[in-house]
Amino acid sequence: MVVSKSWTMVKHFDGEPKPEDFKLIEKELPPLQDGEILLESVFLSVDPYMRPYSGRLMKEGDVMIGSQVGRVIESKNSAFPVGVYCVANMGWTTHFISNGKELNPLPSEWPESLPRSLALGTVGMPGLTAYFGFLEICNPKEGDVVLVNCAAGAVGSIVGQIAKLKGCKVVGSAGSDDKIQFLKDIGFDEAFNYKKVGSLEEALKKASPEGYDCYFENVGGKFSDAAVPQMKDFGRISVCGVISMYNDAVPPSGRGARPRDDVITRTHIQVQGGMCAGVVFR
């Protein structure tokens, strides 16, 4: 007998998610049928997209959405022998049964020196988001100045490293001194703690007085208000997310709700959104 433990959302979030919005439940799983696989979650993802998506895709009482790396612990499907690791989208649960159709096995040649959690990060959804969202929308060129906010996160940190490989100057912002040190360690040219600066506008100007060619947007709100006017003519903005507004009970209006239309028009800036879902099967 295998008992699965799952975190469910007992009520939709009102503002910031709170512990009482969740409930841990246990469920006894049935014996496997022919063609089925039993997996144990080894790693679970916790990503910003879950906050807005939960309101659109989930009902109260549903298992919290999310991806995991699971290990096959019992199998009646020859394509998935015991010991194989797979990426699945079964939510926050410790064990689950699958027929294999929604599973993505990790490559058999996965190096033992690399943690399999990377399948939920650098070589998973965040990595794809960074790779395609930056390269195809921002179209970076050698010598470009690239701005990344939420730069120490799973997506932003990869964007910054790709930009460096492309020969760009990279400026990042994050919310703690430890994160700023991390950004410097992975090669960011400039980095600042947005919680400690007196003015976002001045911090951005100090980091790159000449302005910015590319801007990878993860935050929105006041940061966007400060950053967009500092874009160079014909700059490119890739909008990945607006995490500063995900917990807002009332949708914002005016400045911060959208990029600066006046600046975008005057300076011929290109603004485009991007999601991993559009490229995952490429």
C-alpha positions as CSV (number, residue, x, y, z in Angstrom):
1,M,0.0,0.0,0.0
2,V,1.3,3.4,-1.0
3,V,-0.1,6.6,0.6
4,S,0.3,9.8,-1.3
5,K,0.5,13.1,0.5
6,S,-0.7,16.2,-1.4
7,W,-1.0,19.9,-0.7
8,T,-4.3,21.2,-1.8
9,M,-5.6,24.7,-2.2
10,V,-8.6,25.0,0.1
11,K,-9.5,28.5,-1.0
12,H,-8.4,30.9,-3.6
13,F,-5.8,33.3,-2.5
14,D,-6.8,36.8,-1.4
15,G,-3.6,38.8,-1.8
16,E,-0.5,37.0,-0.6
17,P,-0.9,33.2,-0.2
18,K,-1.2,32.2,3.5
19,P,-0.6,28.9,5.2
20,E,-4.3,28.5,6.0
21,D,-5.0,28.6,2.2
22,F,-3.5,25.1,2.0
23,K,-4.3,21.7,3.4
24,L,-2.2,18.5,3.5
25,I,-4.2,15.4,2.6
26,E,-3.4,11.7,2.4
27,K,-4.8,9.3,-0.1
28,E,-4.2,5.6,-0.5
29,L,-3.3,4.8,-4.1
30,P,-4.8,1.7,-5.9
31,P,-2.8,-1.2,-7.2
32,L,-1.2,-0.6,-10.7
33,Q,-3.1,-1.7,-13.8
34,D,-1.3,-2.9,-16.9
35,G,0.5,0.0,-18.6
36,E,0.6,2.1,-15.4
37,I,3.6,3.4,-13.5
38,L,4.0,4.5,-9.9
39,L,6.3,7.4,-9.3
40,E,7.7,9.1,-6.2
41,S,8.4,12.8,-6.3
42,V,12.0,13.6,-5.7
43,F,11.8,17.4,-6.4
44,L,8.8,19.7,-6.6
45,S,8.7,23.1,-8.2
46,V,7.5,26.3,-6.6
47,D,7.3,29.0,-9.3
48,P,5.8,32.5,-9.5
49,Y,3.4,31.6,-12.3
50,M,1.4,29.4,-9.9
51,R,0.0,32.5,-8.2
52,P,-2.0,33.9,-11.2
53,Y,-2.6,30.5,-12.8
54,S,-4.2,29.1,-9.6
55,G,-7.0,31.7,-10.0
56,R,-7.7,30.7,-13.6
57,L,-7.1,27.0,-13.7
58,M,-7.8,25.6,-10.2
59,K,-10.9,24.9,-8.1
60,E,-10.9,25.0,-4.4
61,G,-9.8,21.6,-3.1
62,D,-7.5,20.9,-6.1
63,V,-4.0,19.7,-5.6
64,M,-1.7,22.7,-6.0
65,I,-0.4,22.9,-9.6
66,G,3.3,22.3,-10.3
67,S,5.9,20.1,-11.8
68,Q,8.2,17.5,-10.3
69,V,11.0,15.2,-11.0
70,G,9.7,11.7,-10.1
71,R,11.4,8.4,-9.9
72,V,9.7,5.2,-11.0
73,I,9.3,2.9,-8.0
74,E,6.9,0.3,-9.5
75,S,6.0,-0.3,-13.1
76,K,3.7,-2.3,-15.3
77,N,4.8,-0.4,-18.4
78,S,8.0,-1.6,-20.2
79,A,8.8,1.9,-21.5
80,F,9.3,3.1,-17.9
81,P,11.3,0.6,-15.9
82,V,11.9,1.0,-12.1
83,G,14.6,3.6,-11.4
84,V,13.9,5.9,-14.4
85,Y,13.5,9.6,-13.6
86,C,10.8,11.6,-15.3
87,V,9.5,15.2,-15.3
88,A,5.7,15.4,-14.8
89,N,3.1,18.0,-14.1
90,M,1.1,16.3,-11.3
91,G,1.2,19.1,-8.7
92,W,2.4,19.1,-5.1
93,T,2.1,15.4,-4.3
94,T,4.6,12.8,-3.0
95,H,3.4,9.8,-5.1
96,F,1.3,9.5,-8.3
97,I,0.2,6.9,-10.8
98,S,0.6,7.6,-14.6
99,N,0.0,5.8,-17.9
100,G,3.2,7.4,-19.2
101,K,1.6,9.8,-21.7
102,E,2.3,12.9,-19.7
103,L,5.8,11.9,-18.6
104,N,9.0,13.2,-20.0
105,P,11.9,10.9,-19.1
106,L,15.3,12.4,-18.2
107,P,18.0,11.5,-20.7
108,S,19.6,8.1,-19.9
109,E,23.0,9.8,-20.2
110,W,22.2,12.4,-17.5
111,P,25.5,13.0,-15.7
112,E,25.5,11.8,-12.1
113,S,27.5,14.9,-11.2
114,L,24.5,17.1,-12.0
115,P,21.6,17.3,-9.6
116,R,18.3,16.2,-11.2
117,S,16.6,19.2,-9.8
118,L,18.1,21.1,-12.8
119,A,15.3,19.4,-14.8
120,L,13.0,21.9,-13.1
121,G,15.4,24.8,-13.6
122,T,18.2,25.4,-16.0
123,V,17.3,22.5,-18.4
124,G,13.6,22.7,-17.7
125,M,10.8,25.2,-18.0
126,P,12.7,28.2,-16.6
127,G,15.7,27.5,-18.9
128,L,13.4,27.3,-22.0
129,T,11.7,30.5,-20.9
130,A,15.0,32.3,-20.6
131,Y,16.6,30.9,-23.7
132,F,13.7,31.6,-26.2
133,G,12.3,34.6,-24.3
134,F,15.7,36.4,-24.4
135,L,17.2,35.2,-27.7
136,E,14.2,35.4,-29.9
137,I,12.5,38.5,-28.5
138,C,15.5,40.6,-27.4
139,N,17.7,39.4,-30.3
140,P,20.9,40.5,-28.4
141,K,23.9,41.7,-30.2
142,E,27.5,41.8,-29.1
143,G,28.0,45.0,-27.1
144,D,24.4,45.5,-26.2
145,V,23.5,46.5,-22.6
146,V,21.0,44.1,-21.1
147,L,18.9,44.8,-18.0
148,V,17.4,41.9,-16.1
149,N,15.2,42.3,-13.0
150,C,14.5,39.4,-10.5
151,A,17.9,38.5,-11.8
152,A,18.8,35.9,-9.2
153,G,15.8,33.8,-9.9
154,A,15.6,30.7,-12.0
155,V,14.8,32.5,-15.2
156,G,16.7,35.8,-14.7
157,S,20.0,34.2,-13.7
158,I,20.0,32.2,-16.9
159,V,19.1,35.2,-19.1
160,G,22.1,37.0,-17.6
161,Q,24.5,34.2,-18.3
162,I,23.3,33.8,-21.9
163,A,23.7,37.5,-22.4
164,K,27.3,37.3,-21.2
165,L,27.9,34.5,-23.7
166,K,26.6,36.8,-26.4
167,G,29.1,39.5,-25.5
168,C,26.7,41.8,-23.8
169,K,27.1,44.0,-20.7
170,V,24.6,42.8,-18.2
171,V,22.9,44.7,-15.3
172,G,20.8,42.9,-12.8
173,S,18.7,43.8,-9.8
174,A,17.7,41.5,-6.9
175,G,16.3,41.9,-3.3
176,S,19.2,40.9,-1.0
177,D,22.9,41.4,-0.7
178,D,23.5,37.6,-0.9
179,K,21.7,37.6,-4.2
180,I,23.7,40.5,-5.5
181,Q,26.9,38.6,-4.6
182,F,25.5,35.6,-6.5
183,L,24.9,37.7,-9.6
184,K,28.5,39.0,-9.5
185,D,29.8,35.4,-9.0
186,I,28.0,34.3,-12.2
187,G,29.3,37.1,-14.3
188,F,26.9,40.1,-14.1
189,D,28.8,43.3,-14.8
190,E,26.6,45.4,-12.5
191,A,24.1,44.4,-9.9
192,F,22.2,46.4,-7.2
193,N,19.8,45.6,-4.4
194,Y,16.6,47.4,-5.3
195,K,15.5,47.4,-1.6
196,K,18.5,49.5,-0.6
197,V,18.6,52.1,-3.3
198,G,17.1,55.5,-2.8
199,S,15.9,55.8,-6.4
200,L,15.4,53.1,-9.0
201,E,15.9,55.7,-11.7
202,E,19.3,56.7,-10.3
203,A,20.4,53.2,-9.7
204,L,19.7,52.2,-13.3
205,K,21.4,55.3,-14.6
206,K,24.5,54.6,-12.5
207,A,24.7,51.0,-13.7
208,S,24.4,52.1,-17.3
209,P,24.5,55.8,-18.0
210,E,24.2,55.2,-21.7
211,G,20.9,53.4,-21.3
212,Y,19.7,49.9,-22.2
213,D,19.3,48.0,-25.5
214,C,17.5,45.0,-24.0
215,Y,15.3,44.6,-21.0
216,F,14.1,41.2,-19.7
217,E,11.0,42.0,-17.6
218,N,10.0,39.8,-14.7
219,V,8.7,42.4,-12.2
220,G,6.5,45.1,-13.7
221,G,5.1,47.9,-11.6
222,K,7.4,50.7,-10.4
223,F,10.5,48.9,-11.7
224,S,9.0,49.0,-15.2
225,D,8.2,52.7,-14.8
226,A,11.8,53.5,-14.0
227,A,13.3,51.2,-16.6
228,V,11.4,51.8,-19.8
229,P,12.3,55.5,-20.1
230,Q,16.0,54.5,-20.0
231,M,15.7,52.2,-23.1
232,K,17.7,53.2,-26.1
233,D,16.0,53.9,-29.4
234,F,14.8,50.7,-31.1
235,G,15.3,48.8,-27.8
236,R,13.7,45.4,-27.2
237,I,11.7,44.4,-24.1
238,S,10.8,40.7,-23.4
239,V,8.0,40.5,-20.9
240,C,8.2,37.3,-19.0
241,G,6.2,38.2,-15.9
242,V,5.1,41.0,-13.6
243,I,5.6,39.3,-10.2
244,S,5.2,42.6,-8.3
245,M,1.5,42.6,-9.2
246,Y,0.6,38.9,-8.8
247,N,-0.8,39.4,-5.3
248,D,-2.7,42.6,-6.0
249,A,-6.3,42.2,-5.0
250,V,-7.4,44.9,-7.4
251,P,-5.7,45.2,-10.9
252,P,-3.5,48.3,-11.0
253,S,-4.3,51.1,-13.3
254,G,-2.2,54.0,-14.7
255,R,1.6,53.9,-14.5
256,G,3.0,50.5,-13.6
257,A,0.0,48.6,-15.0
258,R,1.6,48.5,-18.5
259,P,4.8,49.7,-20.2
260,R,5.1,53.4,-20.8
261,D,3.2,53.8,-24.1
262,D,4.5,57.4,-24.7
263,V,8.2,56.3,-24.4
264,I,7.6,53.2,-26.5
265,T,6.1,55.2,-29.3
266,R,8.7,57.9,-29.3
267,T,11.7,55.6,-29.2
268,H,10.4,52.8,-31.4
269,I,10.8,50.2,-28.7
270,Q,9.6,46.7,-29.4
271,V,7.7,45.0,-26.5
272,Q,6.7,41.4,-26.7
273,G,5.5,38.8,-24.2
274,G,6.7,35.2,-24.1
275,M,5.8,31.9,-22.4
276,C,7.5,28.6,-22.2
277,A,4.3,26.9,-23.4
278,G,4.8,28.3,-26.9
279,V,8.2,26.6,-27.4
280,V,8.3,23.5,-25.2
281,F,7.6,21.2,-28.2
282,R,10.1,22.7,-30.5
